[in-house]
Amino acid sequence: MTAPALILLAGAFSDERSVQTVHALRTRMQVLRPGIQVHLVFISEMPESAHVILKEVATSGINEAVFVPLDLVRSLEPEAGVQELLAGLRAAFPALHIALSHPIGPAGELLAALDSKIRQALSAAGVREVDAVVLAAPESGDARGNALLARRARQWHNHHRLPAQVALADGTGLNVAQAIAALRAQGRRAIVVGSFYLAANDAYRSMAEMALRSGALAVGAPISTDERLMDVIMARYAVAALDLLEEVDAAPREREVPEVTAPATTSEHVEQPSS
């Protein structure tokens, strides 16, 4: 049986660094997963670009596709408008079975990636001791994503035995300067920032500059094409593909026995705790 196509769904990135990062992510995933067609679509270019890709998928003999939103702050629901776009694609390609996975969200597995990026930044800056950390993200997400981001900060605190503060750049919470000031008010001086950003785009660079001006000793690089991110993507893809398979398998039975209504099923993403 041919595996469903994996379509990475990127946000409306306007800067070249973000575009290059997600293209590199798609290329690397295709190399690591040669048995799966891996494509990339930008929300800002939908539905036209998605039509082109889905035609390619259908022509290759694959009749299933899974969209995985590359969103690090939302956990259950994609950004506004995505569901409507997918509904339009399903109507345009009735022969294709199209699924939408949960977004990447503040996955626990990504804390290891942040730790790795921070160690590299500390080494480059010649810093040996840290007494507080800031978990910086570009914006708030859905309610579940926000709760998970706060949980990641607590897990970071528990793992490193250091105070951890969340910083959001969109004004919905403390920004990175305010988060650093709050830690300094607690007597902390050796503060480092971990970046829950996908790419070194304009938003990341603004945050990093603000952090360094505010006294941070180092700022970790974005997650970018880290292998742990690719593992989370594949996990989201696998869950959605399994749900898709169950839907396809159930359809003939519903046609054969129309008087029996199958109970609705739901797929719940279970977060794994980070060590």
N, C-alpha and C positions, 0 to 999 in steps of 0.2 A: 504494500500500500504506500502511495506517495505521501510524504509528509506535507502538511499545509505550508504555504508560503508564509514567511515571517516578514511583516512590514513594520519597520520602525517609524513611529509617528512623532516627528519632531515639532517643537513649538515654533512660533512665528519669529525665528531668529532673523535679525536684520544685519548683524555684523559678520564679517568674513571668518573670524576665528571660530565662532560657533558653528558655522556652516562646515568649515574644514574638519572640526572635531567630530560631528555626527557622520560625515562621509567616511572619515577614518574608522569610526566605530563600525559602520556597516561593512566596510571592506574587511576589517579584521574578523568580524563575526562570520563573514562568508568563507574566509580561509579556514577558520576553526570548525565550521559546520558546513562542509561541502555538500552534504546530503540534503540541505535545506536551502531553498531559494530565499535570500535575504535582500529586501528592498528598503528604500528610504523615501518617505513622503513628508513634506513640510505642510503643516496646517494652513499656512498662508497661501500655499499653491494648490489647495484642494478646491473643488473636486477634480480639476483638469488633470493634474499629475497622477492622482490615484486612478483615474480612468485608464491612463496609458499603462500603468503598472498592472492593473487587474486584467487588461486585455492580454498583456504579455503572460501573466500567470495562467489564464484560461487557455491560451494558444499552446502553452507547454504541456497541457494535459492535466494540470492541477486544478481541482475544483474546490479547494478550501484555502482560506487565507486568514491569518490572525494579525490584527493591528496591536502593537504594543506601544503605548504612549511613553516617551522619554521625559517623564515629569518626575522630578525628585522631591516635590513637596506635596503633591496630591497622592492619596493612597487608594481611594475607592472610585471616585468619579473623575473623568478627564476634564480639561478646561471647557468652558462654555462653547457650545456649538458643535462639538465633536460627535455627539450622539446623532444629531440631525444630519451631519455629513455622512455618517455611516449608513443611516437609513436611506439616504439618497443613493448611495453606492449599491446597497442591497436591491433596491428597485431597478437600478440600471443593469445589474448583473444577476438576474434571478437564478441562473444556473450555478452560481458560485455560493458557497456557504462561507459567510464572513463573520468573524468574531472579533470582539474588542476585549483585550485583557485589562486587568487593573493596571493603573500607572505604576511606575517603579516605586515612587514614594520614598520616604525615609527608611529604607530597608536596613535592618540590623546588620546585614552582611557588609554594608558599605562603611561601617565604623572602622573595620580593619583597613579599608582603603584610605580613610582619612588619617588613621594612625600612621600609615606608611608615608603619606604625603607630608605629614607634620614632621616625622623623623628626618626626612630629606631636607625640609626647610630649616630645621634646627641645626643639622649638620652643616649646611651651607652658611648659616649665620654664625657658626661657632658657639652655639648656645648649648650648655650641658644640663642646666637645671630649669625646671618649669614648676610653677606653683598654682597655675590656674589655666583653664582652657575656655575658648569661646567657640561655639558651634554656629557658624554663620551660614545663612541661607538667603537666597535672593528675595523670597516673598513667603507669605503664609499660603497654606494650601487649603484643602477641605478639612472638615472637623477631625476626621480620622488622621489625616496627615499631620495636622498640628499637634494632636495628642502623641503621635509617634515621634515627632521631632523632639518634643519635651522628654519623652521616654528615652530617646537616644542620649540626650544630655545627662539624664540620671544614670544611664548605663555607663557612659564615659566616666562620670564621677565615681561610680562604684568600682570600675575597673582600675582607674589610675589613682584613686583616693585623692582627687583634686577637685576643687570647685569648678563647676561647668555652667556656662551661661549661654542661652540661645540668643542669637542676634538676627533680625530680619531687616532687609534693606527697603522694604516697601512702606514703612511707616506704621505697620500694624502691631509692632512691638518695639523693643529696644533695638536701635541700630548698633553697629559694631562699636562705635565710639562710646555710646552709652553703656553697652555691656562691659566694655573694658573699664569704664569709670566706676561701674557698680562693683566690679571685682577689686579695683584699687581701693574703694571705700572699705573693703573688708581686710585691707592690709596686704593684698596680693600685688606683687611687682613683676614677677617673671611670667608674663601672660603670652600664650600662643593661640593662634586662630586656626581652626580647621574649617575648610571650605566645602560646604554642601552645594557646590556649583558643578554644573556639567562641563563648562568650557571656560577658558580664560578670555571671556568677552568683556565688553565695556563695563557691564555691571560688576563683574568680578574684580576688574582692575580698580574701579572706584572704591569698592569695599576694601580691597587690600591696601590701597593708598591711605584710606581713612584709618584703618587699623594701625598701620605703622606710624602715622602722625600722632595717634592717640597713645602710643607707647608699647604696642605689641612687639615682642622680640622677633617673631617670625609669623608668616602666614603660609599655610599649606596650599599647594596647587589644587586646582579643580580635579574632580574624579576622572574626567576625560575617558580614555579607553581602558581603564583598569579592568583586569580580568574578572574581578569580583562583580563589577557592574554587568559584564556580559553574562555571568552566572545568574544574576537576578533576572535579567531580560529573558534568559532561556527558561527560568522557572515560571515567570508570568506567561510566557508563550505556551509552555507545556500544560498548565492548568486550563487555559482558554481552549487549547486544541483538544483536550480531553472532554471538556464540556461540549465542544462542537461535535465531536464524534458521537457523544451520547445523544445529542439532538438529531443527528443524521440517522442513527440507528433506530431512534424512537419513531421517526416519521412514518416508515412503512407499516409499523404495527398499528399506528393510529388510523391509517387508511384501511387496513384489513379489518379492524374491529372498531368501527366508529362509535359504538355505544359505550366504550370504555374510555374514560378520560384519565390520562396519566397524571399523577401528581406533579406539581411544579417542583423543579429542583433549583437550588441555588448553589453558587460556588463562593466559598468564603476563603479569603486569603488569610493564612495564619502566619503571623510574624514569628520568626525564630529569634530567641534572645541572643544578643551578642555577648561573647565571652569577654 
